[in-house]
Amino acid sequence: MKRLIIPALLIYLLLLPSCVNTNDGEQDRMDWWRDARFGMFIHWGLYAVPAGEWEGTTNHAEWIRTTAQIPLETYNEFVERFNPVDFDAGKWVSMARNAGMKYIVITSKHHDGFCLFDSEYTDFDIMSTPFKRDILKELSDECRQQGLKMCWYHSIMDWHHPDYLPRRGWEKDRSTEGADFDQYVSYMKKQLAELTSDYGKIGVLWFDGEWEDTWTHERGVDLYDYVRSLQDDIIINNRVDKGRQGMAGLTKEGEYRGDFGTPEQEIPDTGLPGVDWETCMTMNNHWGYNKYDDNWKSSQDLIRKLVDIASKGGNFLLNVGPRADGTFPRESIERLEDIGKWMDIYGESIYGTQASPFSDLGWGRCTQKAKKKNTRLFLHVFHWPENDTLVLPGFDNRIKKAWAMKGMKKLDYEESENNIIIDLSGIESDENCTVITLEVKGKINTVKDL
């Protein structure tokens, strides 16, 4: 898909009314999320049963009911086949925590309408399966125990509920007679009340499926205000409202609701000053489990994407699509473990950081963090420099010290022609990303680009 490229300053001006928090209460509400920088997305539901395959085609996942045009009665049969006997909430949360993730966002309900929780308002939920255990309850309890924030993805669109409109274009046998969209919205609100009252404090409500014509800006405003009335410190993404600009995920000009933008499968080309955003991305090609999808991103690629996103002031929501038996694919587990090993050493260069003060660094990326009256710069080296000398644009601050994060080896440096030259000889490089730390006095001032 062609990327939407908008100058950072223009995006900032367009988004300023809706995505920049202006009072102290809102600032506090977003603080944990901005500090976290890294979370796990989980797409799981009945669609894991066919595992991407239907009548000889193998390119499906969480959208399989529509992409394979499966009649509702046929799709409902998956309820009896969904029995994730190997599901272990403790293992799932531990894998996220060990990978360095600070929050989990799971599909409480995807577009197919199936609910992973025990809902009073539908039988199309986990309690109607042979499993008969509230997945979300077990996960929320584990997140609380292990110190992660529990968050819900919840679809506005619903292909199962009789009052949701429109029907799929291929559903010629499902009449719309008697369907009442207002009744559907009432149903959705009742479920959201369950999700924000029965599972303790929720960090984020991550909406999706807002693009159909039945959903309007007015409904988005109403739903945002309703959810905030249930938990006043909850964070809500911009997909609660209209106005999202495609996969770029940022809201167009106007008074739109939403606390952060949601780029999907892509990373903005530049930082977006004053704008909160989060890139959500798959490890392979699909969100839900597809047993035929072997197009896995490497661990190095995912680590560098995390760094790239943090260097631009964003969060990274990395997806896992579990199997129907309740286990993560082996390839996902391996990548989570690799990311975790890197984060064990270099996590300080990601958590609680702000966007880079440099517009271009050919060898990698930079994040920064205020440390009392000083600033700590984290230089993320993707491409090892020739002659073991790292060239950084000069600035007006006095450098207090420089060191390699791994091994804490002190490094020599000098200023030359408005640049800072750091000697990397003798330090151990990391094939994924080596991090060099500079402690400088005060806030970073004038920066000269390479």
N, C-alpha and C positions, 0 to 999 in steps of 0.2 A: 504494500500500500504506500502511495506517495505521502511523504511527511509534510505536515503543515508547518511552514517556517514563518514565524512572526518575530520581528525585532523585540528583544527583551523589554526595552523601555515602553514600547507600545502596549505589550501585554500587561505590563505593570499598570499603566494608566487605565486600560480597559477594565482590569480586574479590581482596581482599588476599592470601589464601593462595596464589593461583596466578599472578597477573600482576605482582606486585611483587617485584623481585629483592632478595634480602636479604644476599648476600655479595659481597665485592669482586670475585671472579672473574666473577660474573654481571653485576655493574654494568659492568665493563669490556667484556664481550661485547656489551652493548646500546648502548654509547656511540656508536659510529659511526652506528647506525640512528637514534638520538634526534637526533643532530646533523644528519643528512641532510634530514629532514622531507619530501622530495619524491622520488618514484620513478616509473618507467614500468612499467605492466602491459602485457603483449602476449599476446593470445589469437590463436593461429594454428595451423592444422592442416588436415586434409582438408576440414573444413566450409567453408573459404574457396572451394572449387571451385564448389559450387552457389550461393555468394554470397547465401544467404538465400532462394532460390526453389526450390520443389518442387511440380510438378503444379499450377501456377496460383496457389499461395499464396506470399506474399512476406514472411512475418513470422518467418522462421527465422534462426538463426545457429549458434553452437557446439553447440546442443542439437538440431540438425536431424534427427539420426538418430531421436531420440525424438519430437520435436514433429511430424515428418512421417511417423513410423512406417515408416522405411526398413528393409527386410530386410537382414540382415547381409551376405549375398552381394552385394546391390546396392551397399551402402555401400562394400564392399571395392573396387569398381571405381574409386572415386575415387583409389586409390593410383596407378594408371597415368596419371591425369590431373593429379596434383600435381607440377608441374615449375616451381618459382619461379625462372626463369632471370634475373630482374632483382633477386634478393636480393643485397644488399650489406651485410654485417655492419658494415663501417666507417661507412656512411651511417646505418644505424639507430642505432648507438651515438653517433655525432656529433650526430644530431638530439636524442637524449635529453640528452646533455651540454650542448648549446647551449641547451636549454630550461631548464637549471638543475637537472636531475634528477641524483641521486647514485647511483641503483641501478636495475637492470632486473630485473623478474620476468617470465619467459616460461613458457608452458605446455610443459613437457617432455612431459607427457601429460595430455590432457583426458579427460572422461568416456567419449569414444568409444574410448579405448584406444590410439589412434595415437601413436607416439613420434617426436618431432622429433630424436632422437639415434640413434646407432648402438649398438643394444643387442644383446648376445650372446644374450638370452633370448626374443627374438621376431623374426619376420619382418615384423610389422606396424609398420614403422618407416620412417624417411626413406631408408634404404639400399635399400628395395624400390621406391622411386619412380624415375622417370627422372632425377631430380636427383642422387641418390646422393652427397650431401655432408652431413656432420654439422653441422647448423645450430647446435647448442649449442656445439660446439667452436669454430666460427668466431666466435660471439658472445662466448664466454668469453675467447678470445684478445684480441678487440677491447676488451672491457671492461677487461681488465688493462692493455692498452696505453694506453687513454684515461683510466684512473683511476676507473672506475665499479665498483661491486660487482655481481657476477653472482649472480642468485638464480633458483631454480626454483619454479614452480607444479607440483604433482604431484597428480593425482586419486587418491583412495582408491577411488572408484567406477570400474568398468571394464565398459563394455557389450560388449566384444569378447572378453575372456578367458573360456575355457570353464569355469573354476573360480569365476568371480565370481558371487555370489548376492546378491540375487535377480535373476531375469531381469526385463525390462520387462514390464509387465502385458499389453501387446498382442502380445508375442512368443510366439504359440501354437505355433510350429514349432520352437522351440529347447528341447530336452529338458534337464532338470536331472539326469538320470540320470548318476551317476558324478562329478558336480561336487563338488569338495572345497574349501571356502573357505580352509582352512588352507594348502592348496597355493597358492591365489591369493596369500595374504599372504606366503608364502615367495618367490613370484615378484616381488611388489612390493618386498620387502626387497632382493632381488638387484639390481633396477634402481636402487634408492636407493643401494646400494653403488657402482654404476657412476657415478651422478650426483655422488657425493661423493668419488670417487677419481680419475676420469679427466679432470676439468676444473679442477683447482686448487681454491683456497679458494672456498667458496660462502658468500654472505652470509646468505641466508634460504632455508629450505625452507617453501614456502607450500602447505599441504595444503587440500584441498576434497573434497566428496562424502562427508562422514562421517555423513550424517543417516540412512542406511538402517539397518534393524534388525540387519543382520549385523555392523555395526561397533559395538563396545562400548567402554565406558570402559576396561576392562582391556586391550583391544587398543590403545587410544590411548596408555595409559601405556607399554605395551611398545614401541610404535613410536617414541614420543618418546625413550625411553631408548636405543633402538637407533640412531637417527639421531645423537644426541649422542655415542654411542660411536664413530661414524665420523668426525665432526668435532666436537670438544668445544666449539668456540666458535661453532658455527652457531646461528642464531636460527630458531625454529619457531613458527608461528602457532597459535592456539587451535583451529583446525579439525582438528588431529591427533586431538583427543579429542571426546567428546560434551559436551553442556552449553551449546553456543552458543544464544543466545536470538534465533533468526530473523535477519532482516536487520539488526537492531540490532547483531549481531555480538559481543556481550559474553557472557562465561561466567557461568552461574548459580552459585549458592552451592555450595561443595564443593571438594574437592582435585582440581582438574582441571589437566591439563598444558597448556602453551602460554605463550609469552613475550609475546604481545600479542593484543588483541582486534581483530576484523575487521568493523566496520560496512560494509555494502554498499549503495551508492547513497544513503547518507544520512550526515549529520553529527550527532553528539550535540548536544543542545540546550545543554549546559553542559560545562565542563571536568570532567575526571575525575582528581582529585588522586591521584598515586601509581600510576596505571594507564597502561600503554603500550597505544596503540591506533592503528589505521591505517584510514582510510576509503579503500576502493577504489571507483572510479566510472568510468563510461563517458563519452565525449565526446558520443555520441548515445544511442540506446536499446539498442544491442546490444554485446556483448563481442566476438564474432567478426564478420567482415566481412559486411555486408548492403548490397548496392548500392542498395537502395530506401530505406534509412533516411537521410532528410535532416533529422532533428530534432536538429541540432547545437547544443550549448550555445555561447554566445558566448565569445570570449576574455576579455572582462571578467568574465563569470560564473565562469569557471574560475579566473582569478586571485584573485577575491574568495573563492572556495571554498578555495583554498590558504591564503589569509590567515586565514580563519575557522577552519580546522582547526588551523593553527599557533598561533592565539591561544588555543586550548583544549588545547594540549599534545599534539596528534596529528600523524600523518604522512598525506600524500596520495599515493595510488597511482593514477595517472591512466592509463586504458587506451587502447591503439591496437589496432585489428583490421586487420592487413594483408590486402591482396588475395592471391589465389592466385599471382600472378606475382612476389610478393616485394616489392611496393612499398606504402608507406603511402598511404591516401586523401589527396587534395589538402587536404581540409578539416582533417584531423588535422595535416598539415604546417603549414598556416597558423596553427593555434592554438598549436602548439609554438613556432613562430617568435615569435608575439606574446608568449607567456609568457616566452620567453627574453629578449626585449628588456626586459621589465619586470624580470626577475630580474637582468639585467646591472647595473641601477641600484640595485635595492632588495633584492637577495638577502641582504644582511647582516641584514635584518629578519626573515628566515625561518630561515636556517641556525643551528643551535645555540641556538635561543631556547627559552624556557619560556612556559607559559601566562600569560595576562594576570592582573594583580593586581586588575583591575576587573571587577565582575560585569555591568555594563551600560554601554555607550557608544552613544548613539543615532546618532552620526555615523560609526561604524565599529568597528574592532577595535584591540587592542594586543597586542604581544608584548614580552618583556623578556629581557635577557641580562646576566649578571654580567660586569663588566669590572674585574678586580682588586678594589679595595675599593669600587667604585662599581657602579651599575646603569644600564644603558642601556634606556630605554623607547622603543619604536617605535610611533608612533601612526599607524594606517592609516586614512586618511580616505576613506570611500566617498561620503559626502554632504557636499558643501562647505557650511560653515556660513554663516549670514547675517552680513553685515557683516565677513566675513573674520576672525571671532574664534572660536577653538576653545576650548571649555570642557571642562576635565579635572577630575575630582574631586581635592580636595586630599589631601596626605599629609604625613607628618612629616619627610620628608627635604629637605635643602637642594638646590635645583636649581643646577647648576654652569653649564649652558648649554643652549641650544635651537637647532636648525637644521633646515632642509629638506634631506632626503637628496639630492635632485636639485639640483645647483648649489651645495650646501653653504652656502646663504645663512643667516646668523645671524638669529634671530628674537627679538623682544621679548616679554616675558611679565610678568604681575603676578598677585598673589594677591588674591582678592576673595571674601568670604563663603564661606570654606572651599573655594573652587575656584581653579584655576589658569587664567588667561585668556591664550591665546597669540595673538599678532597674526600672521595669515597674509597680510596685504596685501603685494602686490608679488612673491609667489612664483609660480612656474609650477605649475599643478595638472596632475595626470595623470588622464585620463578613466577609467582602470581603477582606480587607487588611488594616492593621494598619501601619502607617508610623511614624518612629522615625527619627529625624534629629540630626546629629552631625556636629558641626562647628569645623574644625581642621585647624591648622596653616600650610600654605604652600601646596604643592602638595603631595599627598599620596606617601609615600616611601615604604620601605620594608613591605610586607604583608606576614603573616604566615597563612597557611590554617588551618581550623579546623581539 
